[in-house]
Amino acid sequence: MCLIPPGPFINAAIYRNIDMLYLKLFTFSNNTLRSGVLSKKPELLKLMERKEFLRRGFLSALGTSFILPMVGACSSDSVDPTTTGTTTGTTTGTTTGTCTTTASETAGPFPTKTPSSLVMADITSGRSGTKLTVKITIQNKNASCAVLANAIVDIWHCDADGNYSEYGGSGMQSTNYTSVHFLRGRQTTDANGLVTFTSIYPGWYSGRAPHIHVHIYNSAGTSLLVTQIAFDQSICNTVYAQGAYKSHGLQDTTNASDNVFGDGVGTELAAFTGSVADGYVLTHTIVVNG
């Protein structure tokens, strides 16, 4: 039985107390800041707008729509393709019988607009950065944790400067990349439940720890899980000190202080091998209720 809504509504509940405190502080200082210091420094105003959006967990955008998912929290969540019905796919491989469903997280403010048009393994699209091979295995908790073949997996992340494709020209992201689609892609899991992408190591933007977004569907296109992959800060420190990342510096938000990962990364922290010179390989297992 499903009692609470998935995705961003769970996050809103988790961060409600933080949001209330932040909202009081932001309301108190907002007018003063906008009329004083920020009116002279528009770049700080853009930063505040982006951090406010991230920290508040999209609560201001929910409005009355928050009530409807409470009623229909168990309905399917399908995003390109839109398909309803029973979960389909092929469950194969060795079963352990014990696994933990990966935490559900928000898709964030920059989800892929038409993922079905971006079926590709190499999602680099000419962006500069340290090579990253992303290997994600999907397991089905409802089938004794066996791997799930024929699942559709979308990923997307920012570039070395912290910018996303398909968006921009606004307070959330000043650089306009609305006409390009870099660092976004879709693959279908093989018989071992595995998808592999070639990309670059993600950069970061203020208010968030480094991350990759992932959306998993069954083979019929019904959404199974939206989540995020967390990174080891020690590796981030190494990567961000060189190459295309150096001018941007080290991230300002750790996993522990992040508004998404702050409650723990037990099911979201990836494993890494490799080096800056040779590139890194990210391996991660995501467990869905298929």
PECOR-V453404 format. One record per residue. N is the residue number from 1. RES is the residue in one letter. BURIAL is 1 if it has 9 or more other ideal C-beta (glycine too) atoms within 8 Angstrom, else 0. Layout:
{{N RES BURIAL} {N RES BURIAL}}
This chain:
{{1 M 0} {2 C 0} {3 L 0} {4 I 1} {5 P 0} {6 P 1} {7 G 1} {8 P 1} {9 F 1} {10 I 1} {11 N 1} {12 A 1} {13 A 0} {14 I 0} {15 Y 1} {16 R 0} {17 N 0} {18 I 1} {19 D 1} {20 M 0} {21 L 0} {22 Y 1} {23 L 1} {24 K 0} {25 L 0} {26 F 1} {27 T 0} {28 F 0} {29 S 0} {30 N 0} {31 N 0} {32 T 0} {33 L 1} {34 R 1} {35 S 0} {36 G 0} {37 V 0} {38 L 1} {39 S 1} {40 K 0} {41 K 0} {42 P 0} {43 E 0} {44 L 1} {45 L 1} {46 K 1} {47 L 1} {48 M 1} {49 E 1} {50 R 1} {51 K 1} {52 E 1} {53 F 1} {54 L 1} {55 R 1} {56 R 1} {57 G 1} {58 F 1} {59 L 0} {60 S 0} {61 A 0} {62 L 1} {63 G 0} {64 T 0} {65 S 0} {66 F 1} {67 I 0} {68 L 0} {69 P 1} {70 M 1} {71 V 0} {72 G 0} {73 A 1} {74 C 0} {75 S 0} {76 S 0} {77 D 1} {78 S 1} {79 V 0} {80 D 0} {81 P 0} {82 T 0} {83 T 0} {84 T 0} {85 G 0} {86 T 0} {87 T 0} {88 T 0} {89 G 1} {90 T 0} {91 T 1} {92 T 1} {93 G 1} {94 T 0} {95 T 0} {96 T 0} {97 G 0} {98 T 0} {99 C 0} {100 T 0} {101 T 1} {102 T 1} {103 A 1} {104 S 1} {105 E 1} {106 T 1} {107 A 1} {108 G 0} {109 P 0} {110 F 1} {111 P 1} {112 T 1} {113 K 0} {114 T 0} {115 P 1} {116 S 0} {117 S 0} {118 L 1} {119 V 0} {120 M 0} {121 A 0} {122 D 0} {123 I 1} {124 T 1} {125 S 1} {126 G 0} {127 R 1} {128 S 0} {129 G 1} {130 T 1} {131 K 1} {132 L 1} {133 T 1} {134 V 1} {135 K 1} {136 I 1} {137 T 1} {138 I 1} {139 Q 1} {140 N 1} {141 K 1} {142 N 0} {143 A 1} {144 S 0} {145 C 1} {146 A 1} {147 V 1} {148 L 1} {149 A 1} {150 N 1} {151 A 1} {152 I 1} {153 V 1} {154 D 1} {155 I 1} {156 W 1} {157 H 1} {158 C 1} {159 D 1} {160 A 1} {161 D 1} {162 G 1} {163 N 1} {164 Y 1} {165 S 1} {166 E 1} {167 Y 1} {168 G 1} {169 G 0} {170 S 0} {171 G 0} {172 M 1} {173 Q 1} {174 S 0} {175 T 0} {176 N 0} {177 Y 1} {178 T 0} {179 S 0} {180 V 0} {181 H 0} {182 F 1} {183 L 1} {184 R 1} {185 G 1} {186 R 1} {187 Q 1} {188 T 1} {189 T 1} {190 D 0} {191 A 0} {192 N 1} {193 G 1} {194 L 1} {195 V 1} {196 T 1} {197 F 1} {198 T 1} {199 S 1} {200 I 1} {201 Y 1} {202 P 1} {203 G 1} {204 W 1} {205 Y 1} {206 S 1} {207 G 1} {208 R 1} {209 A 1} {210 P 1} {211 H 1} {212 I 1} {213 H 1} {214 V 1} {215 H 1} {216 I 1} {217 Y 1} {218 N 1} {219 S 1} {220 A 1} {221 G 1} {222 T 1} {223 S 1} {224 L 1} {225 L 1} {226 V 1} {227 T 1} {228 Q 1} {229 I 1} {230 A 1} {231 F 1} {232 D 0} {233 Q 1} {234 S 0} {235 I 1} {236 C 1} {237 N 1} {238 T 1} {239 V 1} {240 Y 1} {241 A 0} {242 Q 1} {243 G 1} {244 A 1} {245 Y 1} {246 K 1} {247 S 0} {248 H 1} {249 G 0} {250 L 0} {251 Q 1} {252 D 0} {253 T 1} {254 T 0} {255 N 1} {256 A 0} {257 S 0} {258 D 1} {259 N 1} {260 V 1} {261 F 1} {262 G 1} {263 D 0} {264 G 0} {265 V 0} {266 G 0} {267 T 0} {268 E 1} {269 L 1} {270 A 1} {271 A 0} {272 F 1} {273 T 0} {274 G 0} {275 S 0} {276 V 0} {277 A 0} {278 D 0} {279 G 1} {280 Y 1} {281 V 1} {282 L 1} {283 T 1} {284 H 1} {285 T 0} {286 I 1} {287 V 1} {288 V 1} {289 N 0} {290 G 1}}
